[in-house]
Amino acid sequence: MISQNLRGLRRAYILCWVKVFLTMGSTWQRQRRIVNPAFEGGRLKQAFPAMQAAADAFLAALSPGTANVEPLASKLAADVILRTLFSVPIEDKTASKVFDAFRTYQRQQPVANLAALVPALRWLPFWQNRRVKRSALEIRRLITHLTHMRQDQIAAGRAPQDLATRLLSTQDPETGTRLSLSEMVDQVMIFFLAGHETSVAALSRALYLLARYPHFQDQVAQEASHLTGSDDFAAMRNLSFTRDVFRETLRLYPPVPMMVREVGQTGEVFRGRRVPKNSLIIISPWYVQRHNRIWERPDEFDPLRSQEMPATNCQRQAFFAIFFRATHLPWCRVRDG
């Protein structure tokens, strides 16, 4: 049995409180029945105008010359989340405060988690913990304010039909209940945690790679030029080379380069090796997606490689499989605890 290394989820625990991660059984099933319909097929099309508006604002803020794309991508990702959730641009006063607080929270995270390496330090009240918790409380306060305002708009019959309205208005088909204020705030926090940093990493690295390879950048620009003035969601399917660029970017720079799990019981054996309890299992998408036994020219950025492979192989090999039996992974590295 391999249990999740809960210490590795410390950031998320502080921001969303432990209860949202330990929700199980009937409570978890009820929340999934309420949340899942908002993300069913076809829902992305409804959110497309908000995404396009955020992209237009992003482009309007760009200027010729050299730029650090990470903060720009961070603002764009937050703008998309806020527009699709609450129909407010990042320039909105409260939305801007949410973004600023979240960036502060990210910067306050320690580079190294010494408590994970030295268990004896785990319970010491590090000064970073207090600052991080204060930032988390401020973010929750702001998100609670936005959610409470949306509840009032729904009650008054003047709420925009965005993601927040759908989530707050959806009834559980079995119990007839809706998400409470606290539950909705937790879900919004999860959207930020799961969707912000990963999107920023993918977008900023894609832009960096395109800057390094101008001929690929020209191909992306030429492909996009055919969509100028188009607000048709279906037209996005014509951006095949742009999609290949993102696939190759995610192969070289997966937003989650490694995952750590902890062996939860004695008697585990991986590939003929006995693994002591509490050992850390390191699973690295970054390593696998650059493995020379799987990829030709593994460290080279080549969006055209997906066109040279059969479509089924490309889709199967482009990304690291998250759902697996870890005992069957030949690339697991075991570090004795």
C-alpha positions as CSV (number, residue, x, y, z in Angstrom):
1,M,0.0,0.0,0.0
2,I,1.3,3.5,-0.9
3,S,-0.3,6.4,0.9
4,Q,0.0,10.0,-0.2
5,N,2.7,12.0,1.4
6,L,0.5,14.4,3.2
7,R,3.4,16.6,4.2
8,G,3.8,17.3,0.5
9,L,0.2,18.8,0.4
10,R,0.9,21.3,3.2
11,R,0.4,24.3,0.9
12,A,-3.0,23.1,-0.1
13,Y,-4.0,22.2,3.4
14,I,-3.3,25.7,4.7
15,L,-5.2,27.4,1.9
16,C,-8.2,25.1,1.8
17,W,-8.2,23.6,5.3
18,V,-7.7,19.9,5.9
19,K,-11.4,19.1,5.6
20,V,-11.6,19.6,1.8
21,F,-8.8,17.0,1.3
22,L,-10.1,14.5,3.8
23,T,-13.7,14.6,2.5
24,M,-14.7,11.0,1.8
25,G,-17.7,8.7,1.5
26,S,-21.2,10.2,1.1
27,T,-20.0,13.8,1.6
28,W,-17.5,13.5,-1.3
29,Q,-20.0,11.7,-3.5
30,R,-22.6,14.5,-2.9
31,Q,-20.1,17.2,-3.8
32,R,-19.0,15.4,-7.0
33,R,-22.7,15.0,-8.1
34,I,-23.1,18.8,-7.7
35,V,-19.8,19.9,-9.2
36,N,-19.3,17.4,-12.1
37,P,-22.3,18.7,-14.3
38,A,-20.6,22.1,-14.5
39,F,-17.7,20.5,-16.4
40,E,-19.6,18.2,-18.7
41,G,-19.0,18.2,-22.5
42,G,-20.0,21.4,-24.1
43,R,-19.6,23.6,-21.0
44,L,-16.2,24.8,-22.2
45,K,-17.9,26.5,-25.1
46,Q,-20.0,28.5,-22.7
47,A,-16.9,29.8,-21.0
48,F,-15.0,30.6,-24.2
49,P,-16.1,34.2,-24.5
50,A,-14.7,34.9,-21.0
51,M,-11.5,33.2,-21.9
52,Q,-11.2,35.1,-25.1
53,A,-11.8,38.4,-23.3
54,A,-9.0,37.6,-20.9
55,A,-6.7,36.7,-23.8
56,D,-7.5,40.0,-25.6
57,A,-6.7,41.9,-22.4
58,F,-3.4,40.0,-22.2
59,L,-2.4,40.8,-25.7
60,A,-3.3,44.5,-25.2
61,A,-0.9,44.7,-22.3
62,L,2.0,43.3,-24.4
63,S,4.6,45.5,-26.0
64,P,7.5,44.8,-28.4
65,G,10.8,43.9,-26.8
66,T,12.1,41.5,-24.1
67,A,9.7,40.6,-21.3
68,N,9.5,38.3,-18.3
69,V,6.5,36.2,-19.4
70,E,5.9,34.5,-16.1
71,P,4.1,37.3,-14.3
72,L,2.2,38.1,-17.5
73,A,1.1,34.4,-17.7
74,S,0.2,34.4,-14.0
75,K,-2.1,37.4,-14.5
76,L,-3.7,35.9,-17.5
77,A,-4.4,32.6,-15.8
78,A,-5.9,34.3,-12.8
79,D,-8.0,36.5,-15.1
80,V,-9.4,33.5,-16.9
81,I,-10.3,31.8,-13.6
82,L,-12.0,34.9,-12.2
83,R,-13.9,35.7,-15.5
84,T,-15.1,32.1,-15.9
85,L,-16.1,31.7,-12.3
86,F,-17.5,35.1,-11.3
87,S,-17.7,37.1,-14.6
88,V,-15.3,39.8,-13.2
89,P,-12.1,40.8,-14.9
90,I,-8.9,41.0,-12.9
91,E,-9.1,44.8,-13.0
92,D,-12.1,44.5,-10.7
93,K,-11.2,45.8,-7.2
94,T,-11.9,42.6,-5.3
95,A,-10.6,40.4,-8.1
96,S,-7.3,42.3,-8.2
97,K,-7.0,41.9,-4.4
98,V,-7.5,38.1,-4.8
99,F,-4.7,38.0,-7.4
100,D,-2.3,40.1,-5.3
101,A,-3.0,38.0,-2.2
102,F,-2.5,34.7,-4.1
103,R,0.8,35.9,-5.6
104,T,1.9,37.0,-2.1
105,Y,0.9,33.5,-0.8
106,Q,2.9,31.8,-3.5
107,R,6.1,33.9,-2.9
108,Q,5.9,33.2,0.8
109,Q,6.2,29.4,0.3
110,P,9.7,28.1,1.5
111,V,11.9,26.9,-1.3
112,A,12.8,23.8,0.7
113,N,10.5,22.0,3.2
114,L,13.0,21.1,5.9
115,A,10.4,19.5,8.0
116,A,9.8,16.9,5.3
117,L,13.5,16.0,5.4
118,V,14.0,16.2,9.1
119,P,10.9,14.9,10.9
120,A,12.0,16.3,14.2
121,L,11.5,19.8,12.8
122,R,7.9,19.1,11.8
123,W,6.2,20.6,14.8
124,L,8.3,23.7,15.2
125,P,6.4,27.0,14.7
126,F,8.4,28.3,11.7
127,W,7.9,32.0,11.1
128,Q,7.0,31.2,7.4
129,N,3.9,29.2,8.7
130,R,2.4,32.3,10.4
131,R,2.9,34.5,7.3
132,V,1.5,31.9,4.9
133,K,-1.6,31.3,7.2
134,R,-2.3,35.1,7.3
135,S,-2.2,35.2,3.5
136,A,-4.4,32.2,3.2
137,L,-7.0,33.8,5.6
138,E,-7.0,36.9,3.4
139,I,-7.6,34.9,0.2
140,R,-10.4,33.0,1.9
141,R,-12.0,36.3,3.1
142,L,-11.9,37.8,-0.4
143,I,-13.3,34.6,-2.1
144,T,-16.0,34.4,0.6
145,H,-17.0,38.0,-0.2
146,L,-17.3,37.2,-3.9
147,T,-19.3,34.0,-3.2
148,H,-21.6,35.8,-0.8
149,M,-22.3,38.5,-3.4
150,R,-23.1,35.8,-6.0
151,Q,-25.6,34.1,-3.6
152,D,-27.4,37.4,-3.2
153,Q,-27.5,37.9,-7.0
154,I,-28.9,34.4,-7.4
155,A,-31.6,35.1,-4.8
156,A,-32.5,38.4,-6.6
157,G,-32.6,36.6,-10.0
158,R,-29.9,38.8,-11.6
159,A,-26.9,36.5,-11.5
160,P,-24.8,36.0,-14.7
161,Q,-24.8,32.4,-16.0
162,D,-21.2,31.6,-15.3
163,L,-19.5,28.8,-13.4
164,A,-20.2,30.2,-10.0
165,T,-23.9,30.5,-10.6
166,R,-24.1,26.9,-12.0
167,L,-22.2,25.5,-9.0
168,L,-24.3,27.4,-6.4
169,S,-27.6,26.7,-8.2
170,T,-27.1,22.9,-8.9
171,Q,-29.0,20.6,-6.6
172,D,-27.7,17.2,-5.7
173,P,-30.2,14.8,-7.5
174,E,-30.2,12.5,-4.5
175,T,-30.4,14.8,-1.5
176,G,-31.7,18.0,-3.1
177,T,-29.1,20.0,-1.3
178,R,-26.7,22.6,-2.8
179,L,-23.2,23.7,-2.0
180,S,-22.9,25.7,1.2
181,L,-21.0,29.0,1.3
182,S,-18.0,27.3,2.9
183,E,-18.1,24.4,0.4
184,M,-18.2,26.8,-2.5
185,V,-15.2,28.7,-1.2
186,D,-13.3,25.5,-0.8
187,Q,-14.1,24.6,-4.4
188,V,-12.9,28.0,-5.7
189,M,-9.6,27.6,-3.7
190,I,-9.1,24.2,-5.4
191,F,-9.7,25.7,-8.8
192,F,-6.9,28.2,-8.0
193,L,-4.6,25.6,-6.6
194,A,-5.1,23.1,-9.4
195,G,-5.5,25.5,-12.3
196,H,-3.4,28.5,-11.8
197,E,0.2,27.5,-11.3
198,T,0.0,24.6,-13.7
199,S,-1.5,26.9,-16.4
200,V,1.1,29.5,-15.8
201,A,3.9,27.0,-16.0
202,A,2.7,25.6,-19.3
203,L,2.0,29.0,-20.9
204,S,5.2,30.7,-19.8
205,R,7.4,27.8,-20.9
206,A,5.6,27.6,-24.3
207,L,6.2,31.3,-24.9
208,Y,9.8,30.8,-23.8
209,L,10.4,27.9,-26.2
210,L,8.7,29.8,-29.1
211,A,11.1,32.8,-28.4
212,R,14.0,30.4,-28.6
213,Y,12.8,28.9,-31.9
214,P,11.5,31.8,-34.0
215,H,10.6,29.6,-37.0
216,F,8.1,27.7,-34.8
217,Q,6.9,31.0,-33.5
218,D,6.3,32.2,-37.1
219,Q,4.2,29.0,-37.8
220,V,2.0,29.6,-34.7
221,A,1.5,33.3,-35.8
222,Q,0.6,32.3,-39.3
223,E,-1.9,29.7,-38.1
224,A,-3.5,32.2,-35.7
225,S,-3.7,34.8,-38.4
226,H,-6.4,32.8,-40.1
227,L,-8.6,33.2,-37.1
228,T,-8.3,37.0,-36.8
229,G,-11.7,38.4,-35.7
230,S,-13.2,35.0,-35.2
231,D,-15.1,34.3,-32.0
232,D,-16.2,30.8,-33.0
233,F,-15.2,28.2,-30.5
234,A,-15.2,25.5,-33.1
235,A,-12.5,27.4,-35.0
236,M,-10.0,26.5,-32.3
237,R,-9.8,23.0,-33.8
238,N,-7.9,24.5,-36.7
239,L,-5.0,25.4,-34.4
240,S,-3.4,22.0,-34.9
241,F,0.2,23.2,-34.9
242,T,-0.4,25.4,-31.8
243,R,-1.8,22.3,-30.1
244,D,1.4,20.4,-31.1
245,V,3.5,23.2,-29.5
246,F,1.7,22.8,-26.2
247,R,2.0,19.0,-26.3
248,E,5.7,19.2,-26.8
249,T,6.0,21.9,-24.1
250,L,4.2,19.6,-21.6
251,R,6.5,16.7,-22.6
252,L,9.6,18.7,-21.9
253,Y,8.3,20.7,-19.0
254,P,5.5,19.0,-17.2
255,P,3.9,21.4,-14.7
256,V,4.3,18.7,-12.0
257,P,7.8,17.3,-12.7
258,M,7.8,14.8,-9.8
259,M,5.4,13.2,-7.4
260,V,6.3,11.8,-4.0
261,R,4.5,9.0,-2.3
262,E,5.2,7.4,1.0
263,V,5.1,3.6,1.6
264,G,2.4,3.1,4.2
265,Q,3.0,-0.5,5.3
266,T,5.7,-3.1,5.6
267,G,6.2,-6.0,3.3
268,E,6.2,-4.1,0.0
269,V,8.5,-5.4,-2.8
270,F,9.2,-3.4,-6.0
271,R,11.1,-5.2,-8.8
272,G,12.6,-7.7,-6.3
273,R,13.6,-5.1,-3.8
274,R,12.1,-4.9,-0.4
275,V,10.9,-1.4,0.4
276,P,10.9,-0.4,4.1
277,K,7.8,1.3,5.5
278,N,7.9,5.1,5.3
279,S,10.2,5.1,2.3
280,L,9.6,7.8,-0.2
281,I,8.7,6.8,-3.8
282,I,9.7,9.4,-6.4
283,I,7.7,9.3,-9.6
284,S,9.0,11.7,-12.2
285,P,7.1,12.6,-15.4
286,W,10.0,14.9,-16.3
287,Y,12.4,11.9,-16.3
288,V,10.1,9.6,-18.2
289,Q,9.1,12.1,-20.8
290,R,12.8,12.7,-21.6
291,H,13.8,9.0,-21.5
292,N,15.9,8.1,-24.5
293,R,14.4,4.6,-24.6
294,I,11.0,6.2,-25.3
295,W,11.8,9.3,-27.3
296,E,14.2,10.1,-30.2
297,R,16.1,13.3,-29.5
298,P,14.4,13.5,-26.1
299,D,15.8,16.9,-25.0
300,E,15.0,18.6,-28.3
301,F,12.0,20.9,-28.7
302,D,10.2,19.6,-31.8
303,P,6.5,20.1,-32.1
304,L,6.6,18.3,-35.4
305,R,7.3,15.0,-33.7
306,S,3.6,14.5,-33.1
307,Q,3.0,14.7,-36.8
308,E,5.6,12.0,-37.4
309,M,4.0,9.6,-35.0
310,P,0.7,7.8,-35.4
311,A,-2.1,9.7,-33.7
312,T,-2.9,7.0,-31.3
313,N,0.8,6.7,-30.2
314,C,1.1,10.4,-29.9
315,Q,-1.9,10.7,-27.6
316,R,-0.7,7.7,-25.6
317,Q,2.9,8.8,-25.2
318,A,2.7,12.6,-25.1
319,F,1.7,12.8,-21.4
320,F,2.6,10.9,-18.3
321,A,-0.2,8.6,-17.1
322,I,-1.5,9.7,-13.7
323,F,-3.6,6.7,-13.0
324,F,-1.5,3.6,-12.6
325,R,-0.4,0.9,-10.3
326,A,2.8,2.2,-8.9
327,T,4.2,-1.2,-8.1
328,H,4.5,-1.8,-11.9
329,L,6.5,1.3,-12.6
330,P,10.1,0.5,-13.7
331,W,11.3,4.0,-13.1
332,C,10.4,4.3,-9.5
333,R,13.4,5.3,-7.4
334,V,13.3,4.3,-3.8
335,R,15.0,6.3,-1.0
336,D,15.1,4.5,2.3
337,G,13.4,6.4,5.1
